[in-house]
Amino acid sequence: MKNKLYFPEVFQGEHLKENYFEGWYFKHSNASTSISIIAGISLEKDNKHSFIQIISENFSKYIKYDFSEFSCCNNPFYVQIGDSHFSKEGISININSENIKVWGKLEYSNLIGIKKSKSSPNIMGPFAYCSFLECYHGVISLYHNVNGVLTVIESNKESIYNFSNDVGYIEKDWGTNFPKSYIWCQANSFKEKNTSFFFSVAEIPFKKINFNGFICIMLVNGKEYRFATYNLSNIKEIKMNKSTISILLQKHMYKLYIDIERKDSRELIAPTLDGMTKVIKESINSEVNVKLLKGNKVVFEGFSSNAGLEIVK
């Protein structure tokens, strides 16, 4: 593939080296619950391996595989780890480990990606062309339909995740290290179809300086409204306490008010320069209220449950 920048879903680690990670994040939500599955690799010096992480509102598990059990293809895109397969068309899961068993198949359709251009080949905008960043981010699908069933046996308890024309989201990260501090939130369980929200702000090392960079997309009925450091948007306000976050973004005449209520969090394993050694917390059942204004006119106002939320300080 000539220019991977436009296709963040494909494997970016062509020239594999130590202290490198790459992970694909697949989130699925219905009216009552969410479950996310992360497929990835970690090339830490003495512990090179592939992995699958699974998180729901009730549990989180990290399943480690030998690196030889990882394979991928760029055209058409797919990733395989063990007996589990991942693509833009869906996932097929077959995990049989000591502490969790998962099997089933989910099919995806009607994926909505982000707008791309020469100056913004992916969600990182012109920063995508920088070869020295510690972490790169890609948004593959803001919103798509999910159909299928996953069965999970964890702690001797069986849970059935049944999706019938429900909603999904796909993103990924790759590089050498997660940001030192960041806020990440994603939601697409709005009552309105083809509507999704994504926001991330992080401390970014950039050569000899650090700065707080942010990206946000508000998708309303398939139309994208983007706020980002690179398109002259601003974070006018962030207020945060133990359970809530309030954010105000502005780009020219547009303002986006974001109110997040944090719910129960589960532990996830995240990459550092020493490998998959950092424990972070993620909630996938938080709640988000958003209001998008153009001048004094309300463009969109809505609520989403089943929101993903990570806060790392």
KOLTORTI-668851 format. One record per residue (C-alpha): residue number from 1; residue in one letter; x, y, z. Coordinates in steps of 0.02 Angstrom, whole numbers, plus 32768, in hexadecimal, padded with zeros to 4 digits. Example, Ala and Ser with C-alpha at 12.3 -4.5 7.8 and 13.67 -1.06 7.14 Angstrom:
2
<node><pos>1</pos><code>a</code><u>8267</u><v>7F1F</v><w>8186</w></node>
<node><pos>2</pos><code>s</code><u>82AC</u><v>7FCB</v><w>8165</w></node>
This chain:
313
<node><pos>1</pos><code>m</code><u>8000</u><v>8000</v><w>8000</w></node>
<node><pos>2</pos><code>k</code><u>804E</u><v>80A3</v><w>7FC5</w></node>
<node><pos>3</pos><code>n</code><u>8013</u><v>811A</v><w>804E</w></node>
<node><pos>4</pos><code>k</code><u>7FDE</u><v>80CD</v><w>80F1</w></node>
<node><pos>5</pos><code>l</code><u>7FB9</u><v>8177</v><w>813D</w></node>
<node><pos>6</pos><code>y</code><u>7F10</u><v>8176</v><w>80E6</w></node>
<node><pos>7</pos><code>f</code><u>7EEA</u><v>80C6</v><w>8124</w></node>
<node><pos>8</pos><code>p</code><u>7F12</u><v>80BF</v><w>81DF</w></node>
<node><pos>9</pos><code>e</code><u>7EB8</u><v>8018</v><w>81EE</w></node>
<node><pos>10</pos><code>v</code><u>7F44</u><v>7FBC</v><w>8193</w></node>
<node><pos>11</pos><code>f</code><u>7FDE</u><v>7F7E</v><w>81EC</w></node>
<node><pos>12</pos><code>q</code><u>8054</u><v>8012</v><w>8207</w></node>
<node><pos>13</pos><code>g</code><u>80E7</u><v>7FB4</v><w>8251</w></node>
<node><pos>14</pos><code>e</code><u>8135</u><v>7F7E</v><w>81AE</w></node>
<node><pos>15</pos><code>h</code><u>81E5</u><v>7F9D</v><w>81EF</w></node>
<node><pos>16</pos><code>l</code><u>81D5</u><v>7F46</v><w>8296</w></node>
<node><pos>17</pos><code>k</code><u>8243</u><v>7F7F</v><w>8323</w></node>
<node><pos>18</pos><code>e</code><u>824C</u><v>7F71</v><w>83DF</w></node>
<node><pos>19</pos><code>n</code><u>81DC</u><v>7FDB</v><w>844F</w></node>
<node><pos>20</pos><code>y</code><u>814F</u><v>7FDE</v><w>83D1</w></node>
<node><pos>21</pos><code>f</code><u>8096</u><v>7FBD</v><w>83E7</w></node>
<node><pos>22</pos><code>e</code><u>8000</u><v>7FB9</v><w>8376</w></node>
<node><pos>23</pos><code>g</code><u>7F4D</u><v>7F9C</v><w>83AA</w></node>
<node><pos>24</pos><code>w</code><u>7E9F</u><v>7F99</v><w>8359</w></node>
<node><pos>25</pos><code>y</code><u>7E09</u><v>7FC8</v><w>83C6</w></node>
<node><pos>26</pos><code>f</code><u>7D5C</u><v>7F83</v><w>839B</w></node>
<node><pos>27</pos><code>k</code><u>7CCA</u><v>7FC2</v><w>8403</w></node>
<node><pos>28</pos><code>h</code><u>7C18</u><v>7F7D</v><w>83FA</w></node>
<node><pos>29</pos><code>s</code><u>7B7D</u><v>7FC4</v><w>8451</w></node>
<node><pos>30</pos><code>n</code><u>7AC6</u><v>7F99</v><w>845C</w></node>
<node><pos>31</pos><code>a</code><u>7A3A</u><v>7FE2</v><w>84C4</w></node>
<node><pos>32</pos><code>s</code><u>7A75</u><v>7F92</v><w>8566</w></node>
<node><pos>33</pos><code>t</code><u>7B31</u><v>7F74</v><w>855F</w></node>
<node><pos>34</pos><code>s</code><u>7BD8</u><v>7F86</v><w>8507</w></node>
<node><pos>35</pos><code>i</code><u>7C6D</u><v>7F16</v><w>84E9</w></node>
<node><pos>36</pos><code>s</code><u>7D14</u><v>7F49</v><w>849E</w></node>
<node><pos>37</pos><code>i</code><u>7D9B</u><v>7ED9</v><w>8457</w></node>
<node><pos>38</pos><code>i</code><u>7E4E</u><v>7F10</v><w>8436</w></node>
<node><pos>39</pos><code>a</code><u>7EC3</u><v>7EAD</v><w>83C6</w></node>
<node><pos>40</pos><code>g</code><u>7F7A</u><v>7EDC</v><w>83CC</w></node>
<node><pos>41</pos><code>i</code><u>8033</u><v>7EBA</v><w>83D0</w></node>
<node><pos>42</pos><code>s</code><u>80BE</u><v>7EEF</v><w>8446</w></node>
<node><pos>43</pos><code>l</code><u>8175</u><v>7EE6</v><w>8414</w></node>
<node><pos>44</pos><code>e</code><u>81C4</u><v>7F01</v><w>84BE</w></node>
<node><pos>45</pos><code>k</code><u>8276</u><v>7EC3</v><w>84C2</w></node>
<node><pos>46</pos><code>d</code><u>8263</u><v>7E26</v><w>852B</w></node>
<node><pos>47</pos><code>n</code><u>81A9</u><v>7E0B</v><w>851C</w></node>
<node><pos>48</pos><code>k</code><u>8177</u><v>7E16</v><w>8465</w></node>
<node><pos>49</pos><code>h</code><u>80C3</u><v>7DDD</v><w>8454</w></node>
<node><pos>50</pos><code>s</code><u>8017</u><v>7DF8</v><w>840C</w></node>
<node><pos>51</pos><code>f</code><u>7F7B</u><v>7E0E</v><w>8475</w></node>
<node><pos>52</pos><code>i</code><u>7EBF</u><v>7E22</v><w>847E</w></node>
<node><pos>53</pos><code>q</code><u>7E6E</u><v>7E8D</v><w>8505</w></node>
<node><pos>54</pos><code>i</code><u>7DB5</u><v>7E86</v><w>852C</w></node>
<node><pos>55</pos><code>i</code><u>7D57</u><v>7F04</v><w>8596</w></node>
<node><pos>56</pos><code>s</code><u>7CA1</u><v>7F0F</v><w>85C9</w></node>
<node><pos>57</pos><code>e</code><u>7C4D</u><v>7F6C</v><w>8657</w></node>
<node><pos>58</pos><code>n</code><u>7C66</u><v>7ECF</v><w>86C2</w></node>
<node><pos>59</pos><code>f</code><u>7D15</u><v>7E91</v><w>869C</w></node>
<node><pos>60</pos><code>s</code><u>7DB8</u><v>7EAC</v><w>863F</w></node>
<node><pos>61</pos><code>k</code><u>7E31</u><v>7E26</v><w>8603</w></node>
<node><pos>62</pos><code>y</code><u>7EDA</u><v>7E26</v><w>85AC</w></node>
<node><pos>63</pos><code>i</code><u>7EFE</u><v>7D89</v><w>8548</w></node>
<node><pos>64</pos><code>k</code><u>7FB3</u><v>7D75</v><w>8513</w></node>
<node><pos>65</pos><code>y</code><u>7FEA</u><v>7D17</v><w>8476</w></node>
<node><pos>66</pos><code>d</code><u>8091</u><v>7CEE</v><w>842B</w></node>
<node><pos>67</pos><code>f</code><u>80C4</u><v>7D6C</v><w>83A7</w></node>
<node><pos>68</pos><code>s</code><u>80C4</u><v>7CE1</v><w>8325</w></node>
<node><pos>69</pos><code>e</code><u>8007</u><v>7CD5</v><w>833B</w></node>
<node><pos>70</pos><code>f</code><u>7FF3</u><v>7D83</v><w>82F0</w></node>
<node><pos>71</pos><code>s</code><u>7FDC</u><v>7D9B</v><w>8236</w></node>
<node><pos>72</pos><code>c</code><u>7F91</u><v>7E24</v><w>81CA</w></node>
<node><pos>73</pos><code>c</code><u>7F68</u><v>7E59</v><w>8119</w></node>
<node><pos>74</pos><code>n</code><u>7F57</u><v>7F0A</v><w>80D7</w></node>
<node><pos>75</pos><code>n</code><u>7EEF</u><v>7EEC</v><w>803A</w></node>
<node><pos>76</pos><code>p</code><u>7E6F</u><v>7EB7</v><w>806A</w></node>
<node><pos>77</pos><code>f</code><u>7E8F</u><v>7EEB</v><w>811D</w></node>
<node><pos>78</pos><code>y</code><u>7E85</u><v>7E69</v><w>81A6</w></node>
<node><pos>79</pos><code>v</code><u>7EDF</u><v>7E37</v><w>8245</w></node>
<node><pos>80</pos><code>q</code><u>7EE8</u><v>7D8A</v><w>8290</w></node>
<node><pos>81</pos><code>i</code><u>7F20</u><v>7D60</v><w>8341</w></node>
<node><pos>82</pos><code>g</code><u>7F12</u><v>7CAA</v><w>8371</w></node>
<node><pos>83</pos><code>d</code><u>7E6A</u><v>7C6D</v><w>8332</w></node>
<node><pos>84</pos><code>s</code><u>7E1A</u><v>7D1B</v><w>8333</w></node>
<node><pos>85</pos><code>h</code><u>7E07</u><v>7D88</v><w>8298</w></node>
<node><pos>86</pos><code>f</code><u>7DEB</u><v>7E44</v><w>8287</w></node>
<node><pos>87</pos><code>s</code><u>7DBD</u><v>7EAE</v><w>81F0</w></node>
<node><pos>88</pos><code>k</code><u>7D4F</u><v>7F3F</v><w>81B9</w></node>
<node><pos>89</pos><code>e</code><u>7CCA</u><v>7EC1</v><w>818A</w></node>
<node><pos>90</pos><code>g</code><u>7CC1</u><v>7E78</v><w>823A</w></node>
<node><pos>91</pos><code>i</code><u>7D17</u><v>7E0C</v><w>82BB</w></node>
<node><pos>92</pos><code>s</code><u>7D19</u><v>7D53</v><w>82E1</w></node>
<node><pos>93</pos><code>i</code><u>7D50</u><v>7D2A</v><w>8392</w></node>
<node><pos>94</pos><code>n</code><u>7D8B</u><v>7C83</v><w>83D6</w></node>
<node><pos>95</pos><code>i</code><u>7DE5</u><v>7C95</v><w>847D</w></node>
<node><pos>96</pos><code>n</code><u>7DFE</u><v>7C02</v><w>84F2</w></node>
<node><pos>97</pos><code>s</code><u>7E71</u><v>7C37</v><w>857F</w></node>
<node><pos>98</pos><code>e</code><u>7E7A</u><v>7C07</v><w>8635</w></node>
<node><pos>99</pos><code>n</code><u>7E1C</u><v>7CA0</v><w>8675</w></node>
<node><pos>100</pos><code>i</code><u>7DA4</u><v>7CC7</v><w>85E6</w></node>
<node><pos>101</pos><code>k</code><u>7D4F</u><v>7C74</v><w>8553</w></node>
<node><pos>102</pos><code>v</code><u>7D03</u><v>7CDB</v><w>84C5</w></node>
<node><pos>103</pos><code>w</code><u>7CBA</u><v>7CA3</v><w>8421</w></node>
<node><pos>104</pos><code>g</code><u>7C48</u><v>7CEA</v><w>839B</w></node>
<node><pos>105</pos><code>k</code><u>7C40</u><v>7D56</v><w>8301</w></node>
<node><pos>106</pos><code>l</code><u>7C0E</u><v>7E0C</v><w>82E4</w></node>
<node><pos>107</pos><code>e</code><u>7BEF</u><v>7E56</v><w>8238</w></node>
<node><pos>108</pos><code>y</code><u>7C05</u><v>7F0F</v><w>820F</w></node>
<node><pos>109</pos><code>s</code><u>7BAD</u><v>7F74</v><w>8188</w></node>
<node><pos>110</pos><code>n</code><u>7B95</u><v>8029</v><w>8151</w></node>
<node><pos>111</pos><code>l</code><u>7C39</u><v>8069</v><w>819A</w></node>
<node><pos>112</pos><code>i</code><u>7C4D</u><v>8127</v><w>81A5</w></node>
<node><pos>113</pos><code>g</code><u>7D02</u><v>815E</v><w>81A0</w></node>
<node><pos>114</pos><code>i</code><u>7D4B</u><v>820C</v><w>81B3</w></node>
<node><pos>115</pos><code>k</code><u>7D6C</u><v>8290</v><w>812F</w></node>
<node><pos>116</pos><code>k</code><u>7E1C</u><v>8287</v><w>80E7</w></node>
<node><pos>117</pos><code>s</code><u>7E86</u><v>82FE</v><w>8082</w></node>
<node><pos>118</pos><code>k</code><u>7F3C</u><v>8319</v><w>8055</w></node>
<node><pos>119</pos><code>s</code><u>7F53</u><v>8389</v><w>80ED</w></node>
<node><pos>120</pos><code>s</code><u>7EEF</u><v>8312</v><w>815C</w></node>
<node><pos>121</pos><code>p</code><u>7F0E</u><v>8260</v><w>811F</w></node>
<node><pos>122</pos><code>n</code><u>7EC8</u><v>821E</v><w>81C2</w></node>
<node><pos>123</pos><code>i</code><u>7E82</u><v>825E</v><w>8268</w></node>
<node><pos>124</pos><code>m</code><u>7F2D</u><v>82A5</v><w>829A</w></node>
<node><pos>125</pos><code>g</code><u>7F29</u><v>8326</v><w>820E</w></node>
<node><pos>126</pos><code>p</code><u>7FD5</u><v>8368</v><w>81D9</w></node>
<node><pos>127</pos><code>f</code><u>8023</u><v>8317</v><w>8274</w></node>
<node><pos>128</pos><code>a</code><u>800B</u><v>8271</v><w>821A</w></node>
<node><pos>129</pos><code>y</code><u>80A4</u><v>829F</v><w>81B1</w></node>
<node><pos>130</pos><code>c</code><u>8116</u><v>82AF</v><w>824A</w></node>
<node><pos>131</pos><code>s</code><u>8183</u><v>8214</v><w>825B</w></node>
<node><pos>132</pos><code>f</code><u>81C1</u><v>8235</v><w>830D</w></node>
<node><pos>133</pos><code>l</code><u>8122</u><v>8232</v><w>8375</w></node>
<node><pos>134</pos><code>e</code><u>8111</u><v>81B4</v><w>8402</w></node>
<node><pos>135</pos><code>c</code><u>805C</u><v>8185</v><w>83DA</w></node>
<node><pos>136</pos><code>y</code><u>7FF0</u><v>818B</v><w>833E</w></node>
<node><pos>137</pos><code>h</code><u>7F33</u><v>817D</v><w>833B</w></node>
<node><pos>138</pos><code>g</code><u>7EBA</u><v>8147</v><w>82B4</w></node>
<node><pos>139</pos><code>v</code><u>7DFC</u><v>8149</v><w>82AB</w></node>
<node><pos>140</pos><code>i</code><u>7DBE</u><v>80C1</v><w>8236</w></node>
<node><pos>141</pos><code>s</code><u>7D02</u><v>80C6</v><w>8250</w></node>
<node><pos>142</pos><code>l</code><u>7CA0</u><v>8149</v><w>82B2</w></node>
<node><pos>143</pos><code>y</code><u>7BFF</u><v>80E8</v><w>82A0</w></node>
<node><pos>144</pos><code>h</code><u>7BC6</u><v>8044</v><w>8254</w></node>
<node><pos>145</pos><code>n</code><u>7B43</u><v>7FBE</v><w>826B</w></node>
<node><pos>146</pos><code>v</code><u>7B6C</u><v>7F21</v><w>82CE</w></node>
<node><pos>147</pos><code>n</code><u>7B13</u><v>7E79</v><w>82C1</w></node>
<node><pos>148</pos><code>g</code><u>7B3F</u><v>7DD6</v><w>8317</w></node>
<node><pos>149</pos><code>v</code><u>7B5B</u><v>7D81</v><w>83BD</w></node>
<node><pos>150</pos><code>l</code><u>7BEE</u><v>7D70</v><w>8435</w></node>
<node><pos>151</pos><code>t</code><u>7BED</u><v>7CF3</v><w>84C4</w></node>
<node><pos>152</pos><code>v</code><u>7C60</u><v>7D13</v><w>8558</w></node>
<node><pos>153</pos><code>i</code><u>7C85</u><v>7CA0</v><w>85EB</w></node>
<node><pos>154</pos><code>e</code><u>7CE5</u><v>7CFE</v><w>8671</w></node>
<node><pos>155</pos><code>s</code><u>7CF0</u><v>7CCF</v><w>872B</w></node>
<node><pos>156</pos><code>n</code><u>7C7D</u><v>7C3B</v><w>8706</w></node>
<node><pos>157</pos><code>k</code><u>7BF6</u><v>7CB3</v><w>86CB</w></node>
<node><pos>158</pos><code>e</code><u>7BB2</u><v>7CAD</v><w>861A</w></node>
<node><pos>159</pos><code>s</code><u>7B7F</u><v>7D50</v><w>85C5</w></node>
<node><pos>160</pos><code>i</code><u>7B2F</u><v>7D62</v><w>851A</w></node>
<node><pos>161</pos><code>y</code><u>7B4D</u><v>7E01</v><w>84B6</w></node>
<node><pos>162</pos><code>n</code><u>7AC8</u><v>7E08</v><w>842E</w></node>
<node><pos>163</pos><code>f</code><u>7AD4</u><v>7E92</v><w>83AC</w></node>
<node><pos>164</pos><code>s</code><u>7A48</u><v>7EB0</v><w>832F</w></node>
<node><pos>165</pos><code>n</code><u>7A61</u><v>7F49</v><w>82C1</w></node>
<node><pos>166</pos><code>d</code><u>7ABE</u><v>7F9B</v><w>8352</w></node>
<node><pos>167</pos><code>v</code><u>7B55</u><v>8010</v><w>834C</w></node>
<node><pos>168</pos><code>g</code><u>7C11</u><v>7FFF</v><w>8344</w></node>
<node><pos>169</pos><code>y</code><u>7CAF</u><v>8067</v><w>8340</w></node>
<node><pos>170</pos><code>i</code><u>7D63</u><v>803F</v><w>8309</w></node>
<node><pos>171</pos><code>e</code><u>7E05</u><v>809B</v><w>832C</w></node>
<node><pos>172</pos><code>k</code><u>7EBC</u><v>8071</v><w>8347</w></node>
<node><pos>173</pos><code>d</code><u>7F61</u><v>80AC</v><w>8391</w></node>
<node><pos>174</pos><code>w</code><u>8015</u><v>8086</v><w>8366</w></node>
<node><pos>175</pos><code>g</code><u>80C2</u><v>80C4</v><w>8396</w></node>
<node><pos>176</pos><code>t</code><u>8139</u><v>80B3</v><w>8429</w></node>
<node><pos>177</pos><code>n</code><u>80DA</u><v>80F8</v><w>84BE</w></node>
<node><pos>178</pos><code>f</code><u>802E</u><v>8136</v><w>84F3</w></node>
<node><pos>179</pos><code>p</code><u>8023</u><v>81EE</v><w>8523</w></node>
<node><pos>180</pos><code>k</code><u>8055</u><v>8218</v><w>85D5</w></node>
<node><pos>181</pos><code>s</code><u>7FAB</u><v>8266</v><w>85F6</w></node>
<node><pos>182</pos><code>y</code><u>7F0B</u><v>826C</v><w>8590</w></node>
<node><pos>183</pos><code>i</code><u>7E4E</u><v>8269</v><w>858C</w></node>
<node><pos>184</pos><code>w</code><u>7DF6</u><v>81FB</v><w>850B</w></node>
<node><pos>185</pos><code>c</code><u>7D3B</u><v>81EB</v><w>84F3</w></node>
<node><pos>186</pos><code>q</code><u>7CD1</u><v>8198</v><w>846C</w></node>
<node><pos>187</pos><code>a</code><u>7C14</u><v>8184</v><w>845C</w></node>
<node><pos>188</pos><code>n</code><u>7B9D</u><v>8150</v><w>83D2</w></node>
<node><pos>189</pos><code>s</code><u>7B05</u><v>810E</v><w>842F</w></node>
<node><pos>190</pos><code>f</code><u>7A9D</u><v>81A7</v><w>8407</w></node>
<node><pos>191</pos><code>k</code><u>79E7</u><v>818E</v><w>83D9</w></node>
<node><pos>192</pos><code>e</code><u>7A0F</u><v>81E2</v><w>8333</w></node>
<node><pos>193</pos><code>k</code><u>7A57</u><v>816F</v><w>82AD</w></node>
<node><pos>194</pos><code>n</code><u>7B02</u><v>8190</v><w>825F</w></node>
<node><pos>195</pos><code>t</code><u>7B31</u><v>81FF</v><w>82F2</w></node>
<node><pos>196</pos><code>s</code><u>7BD3</u><v>81ED</v><w>8352</w></node>
<node><pos>197</pos><code>f</code><u>7C49</u><v>824C</v><w>83C4</w></node>
<node><pos>198</pos><code>f</code><u>7D05</u><v>823A</v><w>83DE</w></node>
<node><pos>199</pos><code>f</code><u>7D7A</u><v>82A7</v><w>8446</w></node>
<node><pos>200</pos><code>s</code><u>7E2F</u><v>8297</v><w>847C</w></node>
<node><pos>201</pos><code>v</code><u>7EA8</u><v>8311</v><w>84CC</w></node>
<node><pos>202</pos><code>a</code><u>7F59</u><v>82DC</v><w>84F8</w></node>
<node><pos>203</pos><code>e</code><u>8001</u><v>831D</v><w>852E</w></node>
<node><pos>204</pos><code>i</code><u>806D</u><v>830C</v><w>8492</w></node>
<node><pos>205</pos><code>p</code><u>812B</u><v>830D</v><w>8493</w></node>
<node><pos>206</pos><code>f</code><u>815E</u><v>836D</v><w>83F6</w></node>
<node><pos>207</pos><code>k</code><u>821B</u><v>8373</v><w>83E3</w></node>
<node><pos>208</pos><code>k</code><u>8255</u><v>83E3</v><w>8473</w></node>
<node><pos>209</pos><code>i</code><u>81AA</u><v>841E</v><w>84AD</w></node>
<node><pos>210</pos><code>n</code><u>8109</u><v>83D2</v><w>84EF</w></node>
<node><pos>211</pos><code>f</code><u>805D</u><v>8412</v><w>84C3</w></node>
<node><pos>212</pos><code>n</code><u>7FA9</u><v>83DE</v><w>84DE</w></node>
<node><pos>213</pos><code>g</code><u>7F5F</u><v>83A9</v><w>8438</w></node>
<node><pos>214</pos><code>f</code><u>7EAB</u><v>8379</v><w>841D</w></node>
<node><pos>215</pos><code>i</code><u>7E39</u><v>8330</v><w>8399</w></node>
<node><pos>216</pos><code>c</code><u>7D7C</u><v>8322</v><w>839A</w></node>
<node><pos>217</pos><code>i</code><u>7CF8</u><v>82EB</v><w>831D</w></node>
<node><pos>218</pos><code>m</code><u>7C3E</u><v>8306</v><w>8331</w></node>
<node><pos>219</pos><code>l</code><u>7BE5</u><v>82A0</v><w>82AD</w></node>
<node><pos>220</pos><code>v</code><u>7B30</u><v>82D7</v><w>8295</w></node>
<node><pos>221</pos><code>n</code><u>7AC6</u><v>826F</v><w>821E</w></node>
<node><pos>222</pos><code>g</code><u>7B63</u><v>8243</v><w>81BD</w></node>
<node><pos>223</pos><code>k</code><u>7BA7</u><v>82F6</v><w>81B5</w></node>
<node><pos>224</pos><code>e</code><u>7C50</u><v>8312</v><w>8207</w></node>
<node><pos>225</pos><code>y</code><u>7C79</u><v>83A8</v><w>8276</w></node>
<node><pos>226</pos><code>r</code><u>7D30</u><v>83A4</v><w>82A6</w></node>
<node><pos>227</pos><code>f</code><u>7D89</u><v>8405</v><w>8330</w></node>
<node><pos>228</pos><code>a</code><u>7E45</u><v>83F0</v><w>833C</w></node>
<node><pos>229</pos><code>t</code><u>7EE7</u><v>8446</v><w>836A</w></node>
<node><pos>230</pos><code>y</code><u>7F19</u><v>8444</v><w>82B3</w></node>
<node><pos>231</pos><code>n</code><u>7E7C</u><v>849D</v><w>8270</w></node>
<node><pos>232</pos><code>l</code><u>7E84</u><v>8533</v><w>82E4</w></node>
<node><pos>233</pos><code>s</code><u>7E03</u><v>84F2</v><w>8360</w></node>
<node><pos>234</pos><code>n</code><u>7E16</u><v>8516</v><w>8418</w></node>
<node><pos>235</pos><code>i</code><u>7DEE</u><v>84C5</v><w>84BD</w></node>
<node><pos>236</pos><code>k</code><u>7D98</u><v>8553</v><w>8516</w></node>
<node><pos>237</pos><code>e</code><u>7D78</u><v>84F4</v><w>85B6</w></node>
<node><pos>238</pos><code>i</code><u>7D94</u><v>844D</v><w>860E</w></node>
<node><pos>239</pos><code>k</code><u>7D4A</u><v>8431</v><w>86BA</w></node>
<node><pos>240</pos><code>m</code><u>7D62</u><v>8389</v><w>870D</w></node>
<node><pos>241</pos><code>n</code><u>7D3D</u><v>8337</v><w>87B3</w></node>
<node><pos>242</pos><code>k</code><u>7D35</u><v>8282</v><w>87EB</w></node>
<node><pos>243</pos><code>s</code><u>7C97</u><v>8257</v><w>878C</w></node>
<node><pos>244</pos><code>t</code><u>7C79</u><v>82DD</v><w>8706</w></node>
<node><pos>245</pos><code>i</code><u>7CD3</u><v>8339</v><w>867B</w></node>
<node><pos>246</pos><code>s</code><u>7C96</u><v>83D6</v><w>8623</w></node>
<node><pos>247</pos><code>i</code><u>7CEC</u><v>8411</v><w>8583</w></node>
<node><pos>248</pos><code>l</code><u>7CCD</u><v>84A2</v><w>850E</w></node>
<node><pos>249</pos><code>l</code><u>7D1B</u><v>84A3</v><w>8461</w></node>
<node><pos>250</pos><code>q</code><u>7D13</u><v>852F</v><w>83E1</w></node>
<node><pos>251</pos><code>k</code><u>7D3B</u><v>853D</v><w>8329</w></node>
<node><pos>252</pos><code>h</code><u>7D0A</u><v>85E2</v><w>82D9</w></node>
<node><pos>253</pos><code>m</code><u>7C4C</u><v>85EF</v><w>82EB</w></node>
<node><pos>254</pos><code>y</code><u>7C39</u><v>853D</v><w>832D</w></node>
<node><pos>255</pos><code>k</code><u>7C37</u><v>850E</v><w>83E4</w></node>
<node><pos>256</pos><code>l</code><u>7C2C</u><v>845D</v><w>842B</w></node>
<node><pos>257</pos><code>y</code><u>7BF6</u><v>8444</v><w>84E0</w></node>
<node><pos>258</pos><code>i</code><u>7C24</u><v>839A</v><w>8528</w></node>
<node><pos>259</pos><code>d</code><u>7BEC</u><v>8355</v><w>85CF</w></node>
<node><pos>260</pos><code>i</code><u>7C2A</u><v>82A9</v><w>8602</w></node>
<node><pos>261</pos><code>e</code><u>7BF3</u><v>8243</v><w>8698</w></node>
<node><pos>262</pos><code>r</code><u>7C74</u><v>81C1</v><w>86C7</w></node>
<node><pos>263</pos><code>k</code><u>7C36</u><v>8113</v><w>86F5</w></node>
<node><pos>264</pos><code>d</code><u>7C8D</u><v>8075</v><w>8731</w></node>
<node><pos>265</pos><code>s</code><u>7D3B</u><v>8057</v><w>86EA</w></node>
<node><pos>266</pos><code>r</code><u>7D9D</u><v>7FB7</v><w>86C9</w></node>
<node><pos>267</pos><code>e</code><u>7E58</u><v>7F9E</v><w>86BB</w></node>
<node><pos>268</pos><code>l</code><u>7EAE</u><v>7F99</v><w>8612</w></node>
<node><pos>269</pos><code>i</code><u>7F64</u><v>7F79</v><w>85EA</w></node>
<node><pos>270</pos><code>a</code><u>7FB5</u><v>8005</v><w>8585</w></node>
<node><pos>271</pos><code>p</code><u>805E</u><v>8017</v><w>852D</w></node>
<node><pos>272</pos><code>t</code><u>80F7</u><v>8070</v><w>8570</w></node>
<node><pos>273</pos><code>l</code><u>81AD</u><v>8075</v><w>8538</w></node>
<node><pos>274</pos><code>d</code><u>81C4</u><v>7FD8</v><w>85A2</w></node>
<node><pos>275</pos><code>g</code><u>8135</u><v>7F7A</v><w>854F</w></node>
<node><pos>276</pos><code>m</code><u>8082</u><v>7F57</v><w>8584</w></node>
<node><pos>277</pos><code>t</code><u>80A0</u><v>7F88</v><w>8638</w></node>
<node><pos>278</pos><code>k</code><u>802C</u><v>801A</v><w>865F</w></node>
<node><pos>279</pos><code>v</code><u>7F83</u><v>7FFE</v><w>86B1</w></node>
<node><pos>280</pos><code>i</code><u>7EFD</u><v>807C</v><w>8681</w></node>
<node><pos>281</pos><code>k</code><u>7E42</u><v>8085</v><w>86A1</w></node>
<node><pos>282</pos><code>e</code><u>7DBB</u><v>8086</v><w>861C</w></node>
<node><pos>283</pos><code>s</code><u>7CFF</u><v>8096</v><w>862E</w></node>
<node><pos>284</pos><code>i</code><u>7C91</u><v>805D</v><w>859F</w></node>
<node><pos>285</pos><code>n</code><u>7BEA</u><v>8089</v><w>85EF</w></node>
<node><pos>286</pos><code>s</code><u>7C04</u><v>8142</v><w>8611</w></node>
<node><pos>287</pos><code>e</code><u>7B86</u><v>81C4</v><w>85D6</w></node>
<node><pos>288</pos><code>v</code><u>7B9C</u><v>8259</v><w>8562</w></node>
<node><pos>289</pos><code>n</code><u>7B32</u><v>82F2</v><w>853F</w></node>
<node><pos>290</pos><code>v</code><u>7B65</u><v>835F</v><w>84AC</w></node>
<node><pos>291</pos><code>k</code><u>7B24</u><v>8402</v><w>8463</w></node>
<node><pos>292</pos><code>l</code><u>7B65</u><v>8447</v><w>83BF</w></node>
<node><pos>293</pos><code>l</code><u>7B42</u><v>84FE</v><w>8397</w></node>
<node><pos>294</pos><code>k</code><u>7B60</u><v>8568</v><w>82FD</w></node>
<node><pos>295</pos><code>g</code><u>7B55</u><v>8617</v><w>8342</w></node>
<node><pos>296</pos><code>n</code><u>7AB6</u><v>8612</v><w>83AA</w></node>
<node><pos>297</pos><code>k</code><u>7A66</u><v>8587</v><w>8342</w></node>
<node><pos>298</pos><code>v</code><u>7A62</u><v>84D6</v><w>8388</w></node>
<node><pos>299</pos><code>v</code><u>7AA4</u><v>845F</v><w>8302</w></node>
<node><pos>300</pos><code>f</code><u>7A97</u><v>83C4</v><w>8370</w></node>
<node><pos>301</pos><code>e</code><u>7A73</u><v>8398</v><w>8424</w></node>
<node><pos>302</pos><code>g</code><u>7A74</u><v>82E5</v><w>8462</w></node>
<node><pos>303</pos><code>f</code><u>7A9C</u><v>8262</v><w>84E4</w></node>
<node><pos>304</pos><code>s</code><u>7AFD</u><v>81BF</v><w>84D7</w></node>
<node><pos>305</pos><code>s</code><u>7B12</u><v>8133</v><w>8554</w></node>
<node><pos>306</pos><code>n</code><u>7B96</u><v>80AA</v><w>853E</w></node>
<node><pos>307</pos><code>a</code><u>7C21</u><v>8129</v><w>8527</w></node>
<node><pos>308</pos><code>g</code><u>7CD7</u><v>80F9</v><w>8531</w></node>
<node><pos>309</pos><code>l</code><u>7D41</u><v>8164</v><w>85A5</w></node>
<node><pos>310</pos><code>e</code><u>7DF7</u><v>8163</v><w>85DA</w></node>
<node><pos>311</pos><code>i</code><u>7E49</u><v>81E5</v><w>864A</w></node>
<node><pos>312</pos><code>v</code><u>7F04</u><v>81D4</v><w>8666</w></node>
<node><pos>313</pos><code>k</code><u>7F61</u><v>8255</v><w>86CD</w></node>
